[in-house]
Every structure is written in C-alpha cells, then in structure tokens.
C-alpha cells in the first residue's frame, strides 16, 4: 500500500508542480511581508504535521524502529514548514479534485442509471398492465364470439328444421295437387266419354 501511495503522490506532485509553485510563491511573498499571519501560522502547523506524517510513513516503509527514528520527527523551521504546508495544502486540494470529480461523475451516473432503471421499471409495469388489459379485452371478445357462434349455430339448426318442414309440406302439397289433377283428368275423360255416348244416342233418335 505504501509504495502505491508514494507513486500516486509523486504523479500528483509532477503534474501539479506548476500550480503549487505559483501559489506557494504568492503565499511566501505575502508571509515575508508580514501579511496574513493567521494563514502563515496555519500553513506552518500544516507543514510540520505533514513533515511528521511523511517521515513516519518513510520510517515504517524502510523498517526503521521508532527509537532510532526520533530525529525524523523534529519540527521544521518556519520557512521550510510554511513551504511544506503550502505544498501539502494544494496537494490535498488537487487530490480532492482528482478523486472528487470521478466520484461525483460515478455518483451522477449512478443516479442517472437509477432514474433510467426506475423509468424502465415503470414502463415495464405499465406494459404489464396494458398486456393484462389486452388479455381481459381479448377474453371478453372471445366469449362474445363464442356466444355469437352458438347463436348462429342455433339459428342454422332452426332454419334447417324449418326448411325440412317447409320442404315436406311443399312435397305433400304437390302430391295433393297432382292427385287432384289426376282425379280431374279422370273425371274429364269420364264426362267426355259420357258426352260422346249421349251424342250418339241423340243422333240415333234423330234418324229414327
């Protein structure tokens, strides 16, 4: 972990050195003129803290015991502590920006993904509701269709029964008409024959 920290710190220092050098120069010039004494005191304390913390990390990394490393932790003079404090402050600021921006972007993407996920879930729920409504409508239509089919089948059966009865009655009526015609034809023949016989008798009577 310590080597990674050192590498990351070195990379940040290299890329941030122009900004740190410029801001450090401004603060040092103001401090040398006696301006912003509170800020100067803050940077001095911060520089000593950073120096002590950095030396402690180095001692642990190199395996040096605390008793033999006491000389590492002696406070710096004000000028060196001020310079180190300004450098440490802006390093922390840059660290915060470098880490904060990706975290902010990750958080923003997470919020957007959650929002999209919620929208997709809402769409899925609405789609499921629409599908259920469609199923209900289709089921009702299917029932209506079955009723209509049953009704049509019933009408067809009734029509077939009625047609059978009508055809039967028509056949009977034709038979009766045919029988009546045959009877009339027979009677006509009988009358014609009777008329012929009477005509012959009349002629005989005339000749007598």
KAJO-V929941 format. One line per field, one symbol per residue. psi: psi as a letter, one per 20 degrees, with the letter a starting at -180 (. if undefined). A space follows every 50 residues. Layout:
psi=???
This chain:
psi=gghggggggggghghigggggghhgghhhhhhjjqlhghghghgghgggh gggghggghhhikpqhhijhihjpqrrgghhgghggghghggghggghhg ghgggggghgggggghggghggggghggggggggggghgghgghgggggg gggggggggggggggggghgggghggggggghghgghggghgghggghgg hghghhh.
